[in-house]
Amino acid sequence: MNKDIIFLILKELQDDRKSLYSCLLANKIWCETTVPFLWKLAGRYKPTKNAMEILFNVILSHLSEESKNILKVQVIDLFIKVYQRPSFNYIYYWRYLNLYLLEFMIHSKKVEEFKITIMRNEILKLFINKNTKFIGLYIPQNFSYPIHLIFGAEYCLSTIEYLSCDAKRNQSILKGLSKICKSIKKLRFDIIQDFKMVELIKAQKNLNDIYMSCYSYLRDELYCNNLEESLIKNSDTIQYLRIDWTPITQTLSLLTHMINPDPSAHLGAPIFSLLRERQVSFKILKSLIENTKGNLTEISIYYYDKNDNRMLIKSIYQNCPLLRYLKLLIHNDIISELEMLLTNCQYLNGLVIIILENGFDWNNLFKILIRSSPTSLFKFKFSSYGLKLESLKLLLDNWKERHPMLLQIIPYCNFTIMLPQKLHHQLQIGCLIKDYEANGTIEKYDVDWYGQDFEDFKWVQGESITYFN
């Protein structure tokens, strides 16, 4: 089998690390062709502690004799073992420059701060030069090293498509990146009063996926305003947008009106497919749902007001025929609207239901799920203070002829001490579930105690946490 055919096979497996690793062991040709694919993923996923140590040793083995001597002069002995020069230049194939990972490795040596600085200098020169090219860049919290000034940065960082920045970034780095990086497609960052981020957003030519989080209650209104206004420049390309604060401007409404405003508009007009509400006003959210021309496939909303919730659910089933995943809060008074949604959204695959109401009618909910769920729906999460055992049994008894269920229970006791009665209740549910796992009704069951083990629309935990997604 020649390399061209092997290349095409590996291209199909490029995100499957286990399969790629097995390909390394086939023969020399397979090994040589597989190495670039496998090492392209380095830095994208969080490695285990043991894997991280091995990875760091591989990085150190690439250091030049000059760099090794610089470290030795400063009494920095990183080379307990004598490593041969590797058979491949693995750094050359690296595509995700994860500075968090590198910082963690460097600090794991537990040496004085001035030695950390020297180690960082030599290791970063391995990655940032004219022989490397990156598509992803992860800048960790409090990182202030001027990577944009390293020789070769303009070359190897100019191809960045994914940028993730944690809080408290150095503004000079962002200013430098805004001059180097023009092709960022995905942007993730935590907002702090940092106007250089606005410059970076404005500099992009094809920005289509943005997540701006805000973990602080001390939000600068002027800064948020400037951020929102900067999105308008990219309105022709933005497809995914998530912000964690109530919008100050009418930016979201403007973006909504720019979605295929003219039926004759070209097919490149922006199309939203994912909507996750957090502190977005009801009016804006409803407008977004109604103006996305049926393209929304994922929606996550969390409204307490019954009337608002009812109207949003109605907007969803009237405007989102392609919906695949939905997370929402349900009340007894609006459960009939949920049945309409199940009837109209025939591609629904996963449903996350939050119940905060005392005396909620679980039997009614489950009867509706049994009666009206589309054949594609088999993934469920139920988050509540107390899921009734008898009601759950009703659902499972009537699910036996359908696709085996992926089920998660999220007990609503986050951030509090787990009360004995809560634990006992979950044990009872666990015992009940075992019977239905045995007969094939349930394929997989999990209890997510703190609601943090899985993302909203994930039912199976991946092997590794990904830094770039």
C-alpha positions as CSV (number, residue, x, y, z in Angstrom):
1,M,0.0,0.0,0.0
2,N,1.5,3.3,-1.0
3,K,1.8,6.5,1.1
4,D,-1.0,8.3,-0.8
5,I,-3.6,5.6,0.1
6,I,-2.3,5.4,3.7
7,F,-2.6,9.2,3.9
8,L,-6.3,9.1,2.8
9,I,-7.0,6.4,5.4
10,L,-5.3,8.4,8.2
11,K,-7.1,11.5,7.2
12,E,-10.4,9.7,8.1
13,L,-8.8,8.7,11.5
14,Q,-7.2,12.0,12.3
15,D,-9.1,12.6,15.5
16,D,-9.0,9.0,16.7
17,R,-5.8,8.8,18.7
18,K,-6.1,5.1,19.6
19,S,-6.4,4.1,16.0
20,L,-3.6,6.4,15.0
21,Y,-1.3,4.9,17.7
22,S,-2.0,1.4,16.4
23,C,-1.1,2.5,12.9
24,L,2.3,3.5,14.1
25,L,3.2,-0.1,14.9
26,A,2.2,-1.6,11.4
27,N,5.5,-1.0,9.6
28,K,8.0,1.7,8.6
29,I,5.8,3.3,5.9
30,W,2.8,3.4,8.1
31,C,4.8,4.8,11.0
32,E,6.3,7.6,8.9
33,T,2.9,8.6,7.5
34,T,1.1,8.4,10.8
35,V,3.5,10.5,12.9
36,P,2.4,13.9,11.5
37,F,-1.2,13.0,12.1
38,L,-0.7,11.9,15.7
39,W,1.6,14.7,16.7
40,K,-0.7,17.3,15.2
41,L,-3.0,16.5,18.2
42,A,-0.4,17.2,20.8
43,G,-1.5,20.0,23.1
44,R,-5.1,19.7,22.0
45,Y,-6.1,17.3,24.8
46,K,-5.2,17.2,28.5
47,P,-2.7,14.3,29.0
48,T,-2.5,12.1,32.1
49,K,0.2,12.8,34.6
50,N,2.4,10.0,33.2
51,A,1.8,11.0,29.6
52,M,2.7,14.6,30.5
53,E,6.1,13.6,31.9
54,I,6.8,11.6,28.8
55,L,5.7,14.4,26.6
56,F,8.0,16.9,28.4
57,N,10.9,14.5,28.0
58,V,10.3,14.4,24.3
59,I,10.2,18.2,24.1
60,L,13.5,18.4,26.0
61,S,15.1,15.9,23.7
62,H,14.6,18.4,20.9
63,L,16.7,21.1,22.6
64,S,19.8,22.1,20.7
65,E,23.2,21.7,22.3
66,E,23.4,25.4,22.7
67,S,20.1,25.5,24.7
68,K,21.2,22.5,26.8
69,N,24.5,24.3,27.6
70,I,22.6,27.5,28.6
71,L,20.5,25.5,31.1
72,K,23.6,23.7,32.4
73,V,25.4,27.0,33.0
74,Q,22.5,28.1,35.2
75,V,22.6,24.8,37.1
76,I,19.3,23.6,35.6
77,D,19.7,19.9,35.2
78,L,16.7,18.6,33.4
79,F,18.5,15.7,31.9
80,I,18.5,12.9,34.5
81,K,18.6,10.5,31.6
82,V,20.6,10.9,28.4
83,Y,18.2,11.2,25.5
84,Q,19.1,10.5,21.9
85,R,18.0,12.9,19.3
86,P,14.5,11.7,18.2
87,S,13.9,10.0,14.9
88,F,11.4,12.6,13.9
89,N,11.2,16.4,14.5
90,Y,7.9,16.0,16.5
91,I,7.8,19.8,17.3
92,Y,7.5,20.4,13.5
93,Y,4.2,18.5,13.4
94,W,2.7,20.2,16.5
95,R,-0.3,22.3,15.6
96,Y,-1.8,23.4,18.9
97,L,0.4,25.7,20.9
98,N,-0.9,25.1,24.4
99,L,1.0,27.5,26.7
100,Y,-1.0,26.3,29.7
101,L,0.4,22.8,29.2
102,L,4.0,24.1,28.6
103,E,3.8,26.3,31.8
104,F,2.5,23.3,33.8
105,M,5.4,21.1,32.6
106,I,8.0,23.8,33.3
107,H,6.7,24.6,36.8
108,S,6.6,20.9,37.6
109,K,10.4,21.0,37.9
110,K,10.0,23.1,41.1
111,V,13.0,25.4,40.6
112,E,13.6,29.0,41.4
113,E,11.7,31.6,39.4
114,F,14.7,33.0,37.5
115,K,15.5,29.4,36.4
116,I,11.8,29.0,35.3
117,T,12.3,32.1,33.1
118,I,15.4,30.6,31.4
119,M,13.7,27.3,30.9
120,R,10.7,29.0,29.3
121,N,13.0,31.0,27.0
122,E,14.7,28.0,25.6
123,I,11.5,25.8,25.3
124,L,9.5,28.5,23.6
125,K,12.2,29.0,21.0
126,L,11.6,25.3,20.1
127,F,8.0,26.1,19.3
128,I,8.0,29.7,18.0
129,N,10.3,30.0,15.0
130,K,10.2,29.9,11.2
131,N,10.0,26.1,11.0
132,T,6.6,25.7,12.8
133,K,3.0,26.5,12.0
134,F,0.1,26.5,14.5
135,I,-3.7,26.5,14.1
136,G,-4.5,26.7,17.8
137,L,-3.2,29.0,20.6
138,Y,-4.1,28.7,24.3
139,I,-2.9,31.5,26.5
140,P,-3.3,30.7,30.3
141,Q,-4.1,32.9,33.2
142,N,-1.5,35.5,34.1
143,F,0.7,34.6,31.2
144,S,2.7,37.7,30.2
145,Y,5.6,36.4,28.2
146,P,5.8,38.5,24.9
147,I,5.5,35.6,22.5
148,H,4.7,37.9,19.7
149,L,8.3,39.3,19.9
150,I,10.0,35.9,19.6
151,F,11.8,35.6,16.2
152,G,9.6,33.7,13.8
153,A,6.3,34.6,15.6
154,E,4.9,36.4,12.6
155,Y,5.3,33.3,10.6
156,C,4.2,30.5,12.9
157,L,1.3,32.4,14.5
158,S,-0.1,33.9,11.4
159,T,-2.1,30.7,10.7
160,I,-3.9,30.7,14.0
161,E,-7.6,29.7,13.6
162,Y,-8.5,29.1,17.3
163,L,-7.5,31.4,20.1
164,S,-8.4,30.8,23.8
165,C,-7.4,33.4,26.4
166,D,-7.8,33.1,30.1
167,A,-8.3,36.1,32.4
168,K,-5.7,38.7,33.2
169,R,-3.9,38.6,29.9
170,N,-1.0,41.0,29.1
171,Q,-2.4,43.6,26.7
172,S,0.8,43.9,24.8
173,I,0.4,40.2,23.7
174,L,-3.1,40.9,22.4
175,K,-1.9,44.0,20.6
176,G,0.9,42.0,19.0
177,L,-1.5,39.2,18.0
178,S,-3.9,41.6,16.4
179,K,-1.2,42.5,14.0
180,I,-0.1,38.9,13.3
181,C,-3.3,36.9,13.4
182,K,-6.0,37.8,10.8
183,S,-7.5,34.3,10.3
184,I,-9.0,33.4,13.7
185,K,-12.2,31.5,13.3
186,K,-12.9,30.5,16.9
187,L,-12.3,32.9,19.8
188,R,-12.8,32.0,23.5
189,F,-11.9,34.5,26.3
190,D,-12.9,35.7,29.7
191,I,-13.6,39.5,29.7
192,I,-11.6,41.9,31.8
193,Q,-11.2,45.6,31.0
194,D,-8.9,44.9,28.1
195,F,-9.4,47.1,25.0
196,K,-6.8,45.2,23.0
197,M,-9.2,42.3,22.7
198,V,-11.5,44.7,20.8
199,E,-8.7,45.4,18.4
200,L,-8.1,41.7,17.9
201,I,-11.7,41.0,17.1
202,K,-11.8,43.9,14.6
203,A,-8.7,42.6,12.8
204,Q,-10.2,39.2,11.9
205,K,-11.4,38.4,8.4
206,N,-13.4,35.2,9.0
207,L,-14.4,35.1,12.7
208,N,-17.4,32.8,13.0
209,D,-17.5,31.3,16.5
210,I,-17.2,33.5,19.7
211,Y,-17.6,32.7,23.4
212,M,-17.1,35.6,25.7
213,S,-17.4,34.6,29.3
214,C,-17.5,36.8,32.4
215,Y,-16.8,35.4,35.8
216,S,-16.7,38.7,37.5
217,Y,-19.6,40.8,38.6
218,L,-17.5,43.9,38.2
219,R,-18.2,44.4,34.5
220,D,-17.1,47.6,32.7
221,E,-20.1,48.8,30.8
222,L,-18.0,50.8,28.3
223,Y,-15.8,47.8,27.6
224,C,-18.8,45.5,27.1
225,N,-20.3,48.1,24.8
226,N,-17.1,48.3,22.7
227,L,-16.9,44.5,22.6
228,E,-20.5,44.2,21.3
229,E,-19.9,46.9,18.7
230,S,-16.8,45.1,17.5
231,L,-19.0,42.2,16.6
232,I,-20.8,44.2,14.0
233,K,-17.7,44.3,11.8
234,N,-17.8,40.5,11.7
235,S,-21.5,40.2,11.3
236,D,-21.2,38.7,7.8
237,T,-19.2,35.7,9.2
238,I,-20.4,35.1,12.7
239,Q,-22.4,31.9,13.0
240,Y,-22.0,31.0,16.7
241,L,-22.1,33.6,19.5
242,R,-22.3,33.2,23.3
243,I,-21.9,36.0,25.8
244,D,-22.3,35.7,29.5
245,W,-23.9,39.0,30.3
246,T,-27.0,40.9,29.5
247,P,-26.3,42.8,26.2
248,I,-25.8,46.6,26.6
249,T,-26.3,47.4,23.0
250,Q,-28.7,46.2,20.3
251,T,-25.9,44.1,18.8
252,L,-27.7,40.8,19.0
253,S,-30.8,42.2,17.4
254,L,-28.6,43.7,14.6
255,L,-26.9,40.4,14.0
256,T,-30.3,38.7,13.9
257,H,-31.6,41.0,11.2
258,M,-28.5,40.4,9.2
259,I,-29.3,36.7,8.9
260,N,-30.5,36.3,5.3
261,P,-32.3,39.7,5.4
262,D,-33.1,39.3,1.7
263,P,-34.4,36.0,0.3
264,S,-32.1,36.5,-2.7
265,A,-29.0,37.0,-0.5
266,H,-26.1,34.8,-1.3
267,L,-25.7,31.5,0.5
268,G,-22.7,32.8,2.5
269,A,-25.0,34.8,4.8
270,P,-24.6,33.9,8.4
271,I,-26.6,31.0,9.8
272,F,-26.9,30.5,13.5
273,S,-27.2,26.8,14.6
274,L,-26.5,27.0,18.3
275,L,-28.1,29.2,20.9
276,R,-27.2,29.1,24.6
277,E,-29.0,31.7,26.8
278,R,-27.4,33.1,29.8
279,Q,-28.7,36.5,31.0
280,V,-30.0,37.4,27.6
281,S,-33.3,39.3,27.6
282,F,-36.5,37.4,26.7
283,K,-37.2,39.7,23.8
284,I,-33.8,39.3,22.2
285,L,-33.8,35.6,22.7
286,K,-37.3,35.2,21.1
287,S,-36.2,37.4,18.2
288,L,-33.1,35.2,17.6
289,I,-35.2,32.0,17.6
290,E,-37.7,33.4,15.1
291,N,-35.1,34.9,12.8
292,T,-32.7,32.1,12.3
293,K,-34.7,30.6,9.4
294,G,-35.1,27.2,10.9
295,N,-31.4,26.5,11.3
296,L,-31.1,26.2,15.0
297,T,-30.0,22.7,16.1
298,E,-29.0,23.3,19.7
299,I,-30.8,25.5,22.2
300,S,-30.1,25.9,25.9
301,I,-32.5,28.3,27.8
302,Y,-33.1,28.8,31.5
303,Y,-36.1,31.1,32.2
304,Y,-38.0,31.0,35.5
305,D,-41.0,33.0,34.3
306,K,-43.7,30.6,33.2
307,N,-45.2,32.9,30.5
308,D,-41.8,33.7,29.0
309,N,-41.0,30.0,29.0
310,R,-44.3,29.1,27.3
311,M,-43.7,31.7,24.6
312,L,-40.1,30.5,24.0
313,I,-41.1,26.9,23.7
314,K,-43.8,27.9,21.2
315,S,-41.3,29.9,19.2
316,I,-39.0,26.9,19.2
317,Y,-41.5,24.4,17.8
318,Q,-42.8,26.9,15.3
319,N,-39.3,27.9,14.0
320,C,-36.8,25.1,14.7
321,P,-37.8,21.9,12.8
322,L,-34.1,20.8,12.7
323,L,-33.6,21.0,16.5
324,R,-31.5,18.1,17.8
325,Y,-30.7,19.1,21.4
326,L,-32.7,21.2,23.9
327,K,-32.2,22.2,27.5
328,L,-35.0,24.0,29.3
329,L,-36.8,24.5,32.6
330,I,-40.3,23.0,32.7
331,H,-43.4,23.8,34.9
332,N,-46.7,21.9,35.2
333,D,-48.5,24.8,33.5
334,I,-46.5,24.6,30.3
335,I,-46.1,20.9,29.9
336,S,-48.6,20.8,27.1
337,E,-46.3,23.1,25.1
338,L,-43.5,20.5,25.5
339,E,-45.8,17.9,23.8
340,M,-46.2,20.2,20.9
341,L,-42.5,20.6,20.6
342,L,-41.9,16.8,20.7
343,T,-44.5,16.5,17.9
344,N,-43.0,19.2,15.7
345,C,-39.3,18.7,16.2
346,Q,-38.8,15.2,14.7
347,Y,-35.0,15.3,14.7
348,L,-34.7,15.8,18.5
349,N,-32.0,13.6,19.8
350,G,-31.2,14.8,23.3
351,L,-33.4,16.5,26.0
352,V,-32.2,18.1,29.2
353,I,-35.1,19.0,31.6
354,I,-34.8,21.1,34.7
355,I,-37.5,20.9,37.4
356,L,-37.6,23.3,40.3
357,E,-41.3,23.2,41.1
358,N,-42.5,21.6,44.3
359,G,-45.3,19.1,43.5
360,F,-44.3,18.7,39.9
361,D,-46.4,16.1,38.0
362,W,-43.7,13.6,36.9
363,N,-46.3,11.1,35.7
364,N,-47.7,13.6,33.3
365,L,-44.3,14.5,31.9
366,F,-43.3,10.9,31.4
367,K,-46.6,10.0,29.8
368,I,-46.0,12.8,27.3
369,L,-42.5,11.5,26.6
370,I,-43.8,8.0,26.1
371,R,-46.6,9.2,23.8
372,S,-45.0,11.9,21.8
373,S,-41.2,11.5,21.7
374,P,-39.9,11.2,18.1
375,T,-38.0,8.0,17.3
376,S,-34.7,9.9,17.2
377,L,-35.0,10.9,20.9
378,F,-33.3,8.6,23.4
379,K,-30.9,10.8,25.4
380,F,-32.3,12.3,28.6
381,K,-31.1,14.3,31.6
382,F,-33.3,15.2,34.5
383,S,-32.2,17.8,37.0
384,S,-34.5,18.2,40.0
385,Y,-34.8,18.2,43.8
386,G,-36.5,14.8,43.8
387,L,-37.3,12.6,40.8
388,K,-40.1,10.2,41.8
389,L,-39.1,6.6,41.7
390,E,-42.5,5.3,40.7
391,S,-42.7,7.8,37.8
392,L,-39.3,6.9,36.5
393,K,-40.4,3.2,36.5
394,L,-43.5,4.2,34.5
395,L,-41.2,5.8,31.8
396,L,-38.8,2.9,31.7
397,D,-41.5,0.2,31.6
398,N,-42.9,1.9,28.4
399,W,-39.5,2.4,26.7
400,K,-38.6,-1.2,26.2
401,E,-39.4,-1.3,22.4
402,R,-37.5,1.9,21.7
403,H,-33.9,2.8,21.2
404,P,-31.9,2.1,24.4
405,M,-31.8,5.2,26.6
406,L,-28.8,7.2,27.6
407,L,-29.9,8.6,31.0
408,Q,-28.4,11.1,33.5
409,I,-29.8,12.3,36.8
410,I,-28.5,15.6,38.2
411,P,-29.7,15.9,41.9
412,Y,-30.5,19.5,42.6
413,C,-28.3,19.8,45.7
414,N,-25.3,21.5,44.2
415,F,-22.9,23.3,46.5
416,T,-24.6,21.9,49.6
417,I,-23.8,18.9,51.9
418,M,-25.4,15.8,50.5
419,L,-28.2,14.9,52.9
420,P,-28.5,11.2,53.9
421,Q,-32.1,11.0,52.5
422,K,-30.8,12.4,49.1
423,L,-28.1,9.7,49.0
424,H,-30.6,7.0,49.9
425,H,-33.0,8.2,47.2
426,Q,-30.2,8.1,44.6
427,L,-29.2,4.6,45.7
428,Q,-32.8,3.5,45.2
429,I,-32.8,5.0,41.7
430,G,-29.5,3.2,41.0
431,C,-30.9,-0.1,42.1
432,L,-34.0,0.4,39.8
433,I,-31.8,1.4,36.9
434,K,-29.8,-1.9,37.1
435,D,-32.8,-3.9,36.2
436,Y,-33.4,-1.8,33.1
437,E,-29.7,-1.9,32.1
438,A,-29.9,-5.7,32.3
439,N,-32.9,-5.9,29.9
440,G,-31.5,-3.4,27.5
441,T,-33.9,-0.6,28.1
442,I,-31.0,1.7,29.3
443,E,-27.7,1.7,27.5
444,K,-25.8,4.0,29.9
445,Y,-26.7,5.7,33.2
446,D,-24.8,8.3,35.2
447,V,-25.4,10.5,38.3
448,D,-23.8,13.9,37.8
449,W,-23.8,15.0,41.4
450,Y,-22.6,18.5,40.9
451,G,-23.7,19.1,37.3
452,Q,-20.1,19.6,36.2
453,D,-19.0,16.1,35.0
454,F,-20.7,16.5,31.6
455,E,-21.4,19.4,29.2
456,D,-25.0,20.2,28.5
457,F,-25.3,18.0,25.5
458,K,-22.8,15.3,26.3
459,W,-23.9,11.9,27.6
460,V,-20.6,10.0,27.3
461,Q,-17.5,11.3,28.9
462,G,-14.5,11.5,26.6
463,E,-11.2,10.0,27.5
464,S,-9.5,13.4,27.7
465,I,-10.5,17.0,28.4
466,T,-10.0,19.0,25.2
467,Y,-8.5,22.5,25.4
468,F,-9.5,23.3,21.8
469,N,-13.2,22.6,20.8
